[in-house]
Amino acid sequence: MLKFIKKGFLVVLSSLLLTACPDKELNDLTGDQRDINEFETIELKVSCDQSQIQEYIKEGWIVKTKESKEVPCSWKTVKATDDCKLDTDKGCKITVPDVYGEEIKYILERKLK
């Protein structure tokens, strides 16, 4: 009796799995009917005016988002204390930001060809 119940359960479970997710709607669509909105996205960071995004714009990229923040562009070495000698004392030098600039993070997007 237990064998019949197990077999019956497997038959019912198999039929449920086979009929639960029909893909008929996807299979009926042809390539012309599908809405193709595939986009290519890249992230580009420009720091301290070192590079421009104009070449990307010429290639068809569109700026989706733009975020900016202040970052150090160059660094300098200074004395850690007034009485230390930079040439001879170990641990006397510290590096601090010298010039600040802007880092801009762009999210660019274009439609796939």
Backbone as CSV, one residue per row, in Angstrom:
resi,resn,N_x,N_y,N_z,CA_x,CA_y,CA_z,C_x,C_y,C_z
1,MET,0.820,-1.193,0.000,0.000,0.000,0.000,0.864,1.257,0.000
2,LEU,1.968,1.235,0.754,2.867,2.383,0.839,3.532,2.665,-0.508
3,LYS,3.830,1.624,-1.283,4.429,1.809,-2.606,3.475,2.559,-3.534
4,PHE,2.201,2.244,-3.473,1.209,2.898,-4.324,1.070,4.378,-3.964
5,ILE,1.146,4.681,-2.688,1.036,6.080,-2.244,2.250,6.869,-2.725
6,LYS,3.449,6.301,-2.602,4.661,6.973,-3.063,4.610,7.222,-4.569
7,LYS,4.189,6.204,-5.344,4.111,6.354,-6.793,3.060,7.391,-7.172
8,GLY,1.932,7.371,-6.473,0.876,8.348,-6.751,1.347,9.766,-6.437
9,PHE,2.070,9.910,-5.333,2.599,11.222,-4.966,3.586,11.720,-6.013
10,LEU,4.469,10.856,-6.496,5.439,11.237,-7.517,4.753,11.624,-8.825
11,VAL,3.690,10.918,-9.196,2.962,11.234,-10.421,2.300,12.605,-10.295
12,VAL,1.679,12.867,-9.167,1.006,14.155,-8.961,2.031,15.280,-8.924
13,LEU,3.132,15.087,-8.234,4.176,16.102,-8.132,4.789,16.393,-9.503
14,SER,5.047,15.357,-10.278,5.619,15.536,-11.619,4.663,16.300,-12.521
15,SER,3.400,15.980,-12.472,2.444,16.676,-13.332,2.290,18.132,-12.919
16,LEU,2.360,18.416,-11.624,2.296,19.810,-11.167,3.505,20.601,-11.649
17,LEU,4.676,20.003,-11.557,5.886,20.694,-11.989,5.898,20.942,-13.488
18,LEU,5.381,20.028,-14.241,5.385,20.170,-15.693,4.360,21.193,-16.180
19,THR,3.272,21.365,-15.467,2.226,22.277,-15.925,2.204,23.604,-15.180
20,ALA,3.008,23.777,-14.163,2.938,24.980,-13.331,3.531,26.208,-14.000
21,CYS,4.524,26.060,-14.847,5.221,27.219,-15.428,5.240,27.146,-16.944
22,PRO,4.130,27.422,-17.586,4.151,27.370,-19.057,4.896,28.570,-19.623
23,ASP,5.726,28.334,-20.625,6.477,29.385,-21.304,5.868,29.683,-22.665
24,LYS,4.612,29.374,-22.854,3.982,29.537,-24.150,4.002,30.993,-24.600
25,GLU,3.788,31.935,-23.648,3.764,33.343,-24.009,5.112,33.798,-24.560
26,LEU,6.208,33.351,-23.966,7.534,33.728,-24.442,7.862,33.075,-25.775
27,ASN,7.435,31.829,-25.953,7.729,31.120,-27.195,6.931,31.664,-28.371
28,ASP,5.763,32.253,-28.113,4.926,32.774,-29.191,5.451,34.079,-29.765
29,LEU,6.253,34.804,-29.018,6.762,36.089,-29.492,7.901,35.881,-30.474
30,THR,7.872,36.629,-31.552,8.983,36.589,-32.487,9.964,37.690,-32.123
31,GLY,11.103,37.732,-32.769,12.114,38.748,-32.501,11.611,40.154,-32.766
32,ASP,10.711,40.321,-33.728,10.171,41.646,-34.053,9.224,42.148,-32.977
33,GLN,8.565,41.258,-32.273,7.577,41.657,-31.283,8.205,41.976,-29.926
34,ARG,9.381,41.516,-29.680,10.019,41.747,-28.387,10.553,43.167,-28.319
35,ASP,10.404,43.767,-27.155,10.898,45.126,-26.948,12.346,45.019,-26.463
36,ILE,13.273,45.417,-27.304,14.688,45.303,-26.963,15.167,46.650,-26.444
37,ASN,15.386,46.718,-25.150,15.891,47.928,-24.499,17.166,47.579,-23.750
38,GLU,18.126,47.043,-24.428,19.357,46.657,-23.774,20.341,47.817,-23.842
39,PHE,20.884,48.163,-22.694,21.808,49.276,-22.600,23.135,48.812,-22.026
40,GLU,24.166,49.494,-22.407,25.510,49.273,-21.895,25.800,50.417,-20.930
41,THR,26.316,50.113,-19.753,26.570,51.126,-18.732,28.021,51.042,-18.280
42,ILE,28.650,52.204,-18.117,30.005,52.248,-17.566,30.078,53.336,-16.507
43,GLU,31.048,53.193,-15.618,31.326,54.205,-14.601,32.680,54.826,-14.922
44,LEU,32.731,56.141,-14.923,33.951,56.861,-15.271,34.235,57.891,-14.189
45,LYS,35.473,57.901,-13.678,35.878,58.882,-12.674,36.908,59.820,-13.277
46,VAL,36.673,61.108,-13.110,37.575,62.140,-13.592,38.058,62.905,-12.366
47,SER,39.379,62.856,-12.110,39.944,63.516,-10.939,40.843,64.661,-11.361
48,CYS,40.671,65.789,-10.713,41.564,66.939,-10.873,41.718,67.354,-12.337
49,ASP,40.648,67.268,-13.093,40.623,67.671,-14.507,41.668,66.943,-15.345
50,GLN,41.947,65.681,-15.043,42.967,64.939,-15.787,42.448,64.365,-17.099
51,SER,41.193,64.032,-17.175,40.645,63.510,-18.429,39.256,64.083,-18.635
52,GLN,38.808,64.016,-19.835,37.504,64.565,-20.184,36.595,63.451,-20.681
53,ILE,35.303,63.687,-20.627,34.351,62.693,-21.105,33.835,63.032,-22.500
54,GLN,34.400,64.047,-23.130,33.910,64.477,-24.440,34.008,63.375,-25.499
55,GLU,35.047,62.564,-25.432,35.189,61.482,-26.405,34.087,60.444,-26.243
56,TYR,33.679,60.192,-24.993,32.580,59.259,-24.754,31.269,59.823,-25.292
57,ILE,31.066,61.121,-25.111,29.852,61.768,-25.604,29.797,61.673,-27.131
58,LYS,30.946,61.872,-27.797,31.002,61.766,-29.260,30.664,60.361,-29.740
59,GLU,31.002,59.348,-28.914,30.732,57.958,-29.277,29.297,57.535,-28.978
60,GLY,28.474,58.463,-28.475,27.069,58.146,-28.250,26.691,57.852,-26.814
61,TRP,27.588,58.031,-25.878,27.282,57.804,-24.475,26.476,58.980,-23.929
62,ILE,25.555,58.700,-23.028,24.720,59.714,-22.385,25.004,59.677,-20.893
63,VAL,25.147,60.852,-20.269,25.398,60.942,-18.831,24.082,60.701,-18.098
64,LYS,24.041,59.613,-17.306,22.845,59.305,-16.527,22.908,59.963,-15.150
65,THR,24.050,59.848,-14.470,24.217,60.491,-13.165,25.605,61.092,-13.077
66,LYS,25.720,62.064,-12.182,26.992,62.759,-11.985,27.106,63.101,-10.501
67,GLU,28.198,62.651,-9.864,28.456,62.945,-8.456,29.849,63.538,-8.344
68,SER,30.000,64.541,-7.498,31.328,65.127,-7.336,31.683,65.216,-5.861
69,LYS,32.987,65.179,-5.601,33.498,65.346,-4.245,34.897,65.936,-4.319
70,GLU,35.320,66.533,-3.208,36.639,67.152,-3.159,37.679,66.096,-2.781
71,VAL,38.779,66.070,-3.533,39.848,65.106,-3.294,41.204,65.815,-3.401
72,PRO,42.234,65.269,-2.751,43.567,65.854,-2.931,44.125,65.501,-4.311
73,CYS,44.687,66.514,-4.971,45.287,66.303,-6.292,46.796,66.114,-6.198
74,SER,47.431,66.737,-5.224,48.869,66.555,-5.025,49.157,66.555,-3.526
75,TRP,50.316,65.992,-3.182,50.710,65.833,-1.787,52.057,66.506,-1.567
76,LYS,52.324,66.866,-0.321,53.622,67.441,0.019,54.105,66.850,1.336
77,THR,55.419,66.890,1.538,56.034,66.398,2.762,56.345,67.577,3.673
78,VAL,55.953,67.446,4.927,56.197,68.512,5.908,56.784,67.894,7.179
79,LYS,57.287,68.747,8.052,57.831,68.307,9.336,56.691,67.898,10.269
80,ALA,56.925,66.827,11.017,55.928,66.383,11.984,55.905,67.321,13.187
81,THR,57.085,67.816,13.569,57.190,68.792,14.658,58.121,69.915,14.205
82,ASP,58.086,71.014,14.921,58.903,72.161,14.525,60.402,71.913,14.652
83,ASP,60.828,71.079,15.609,62.260,70.902,15.853,62.880,69.705,15.129
84,CYS,62.143,68.990,14.302,62.728,67.840,13.611,63.454,68.290,12.340
85,LYS,64.417,67.455,11.932,65.196,67.726,10.724,64.775,66.708,9.663
86,LEU,64.238,67.200,8.574,63.701,66.325,7.531,64.749,65.385,6.944
87,ASP,66.001,65.826,6.843,67.038,65.026,6.194,67.559,63.896,7.077
88,THR,67.577,64.073,8.374,68.245,63.106,9.246,67.320,62.352,10.191
89,ASP,66.236,62.920,10.628,65.363,62.272,11.619,64.379,61.317,10.952
90,LYS,64.379,60.057,11.456,63.393,59.086,10.976,62.051,59.396,11.629
91,GLY,60.991,59.225,10.906,59.656,59.462,11.451,59.320,60.932,11.585
92,CYS,60.154,61.781,11.032,59.931,63.214,11.131,59.048,63.729,10.000
93,LYS,59.033,63.018,8.882,58.286,63.472,7.713,56.853,62.946,7.761
94,ILE,55.922,63.802,7.416,54.555,63.355,7.190,54.102,63.910,5.848
95,THR,53.227,63.197,5.223,52.715,63.610,3.920,51.299,64.133,4.111
96,VAL,51.048,65.327,3.593,49.735,65.960,3.717,49.280,66.427,2.332
97,PRO,47.978,66.577,2.144,47.493,67.091,0.855,47.993,68.502,0.610
98,ASP,48.368,68.768,-0.630,48.864,70.094,-1.001,47.796,70.879,-1.747
99,VAL,47.311,70.320,-2.829,46.304,70.997,-3.650,45.064,70.114,-3.717
100,TYR,43.907,70.701,-3.514,42.645,69.975,-3.611,41.977,70.274,-4.943
101,GLY,41.255,69.286,-5.406,40.502,69.443,-6.639,39.217,68.663,-6.543
102,GLU,38.583,68.472,-7.665,37.284,67.810,-7.700,37.384,66.483,-8.432
103,GLU,36.776,65.452,-7.855,36.634,64.161,-8.530,35.165,64.008,-8.899
104,ILE,34.911,63.757,-10.169,33.547,63.600,-10.646,33.358,62.163,-11.108
105,LYS,32.328,61.524,-10.568,31.996,60.158,-10.964,30.773,60.217,-11.876
106,TYR,30.948,59.742,-13.110,29.891,59.733,-14.098,29.401,58.299,-14.286
107,ILE,28.109,58.140,-14.446,27.525,56.891,-14.916,27.041,57.186,-16.330
108,LEU,27.666,56.509,-17.302,27.343,56.720,-18.709,26.582,55.530,-19.249
109,GLU,25.701,55.772,-20.187,24.877,54.712,-20.741,24.676,54.938,-22.226
110,ARG,24.621,53.835,-22.982,24.275,53.913,-24.400,23.564,52.634,-24.796
111,LYS,22.757,52.740,-25.823,22.001,51.601,-26.303,22.925,50.682,-27.097
112,LEU,22.778,49.391,-26.859,23.575,48.420,-27.601,23.179,48.424,-29.065
113,LYS,24.154,48.217,-29.902,23.897,48.234,-31.359,23.441,46.902,-31.842
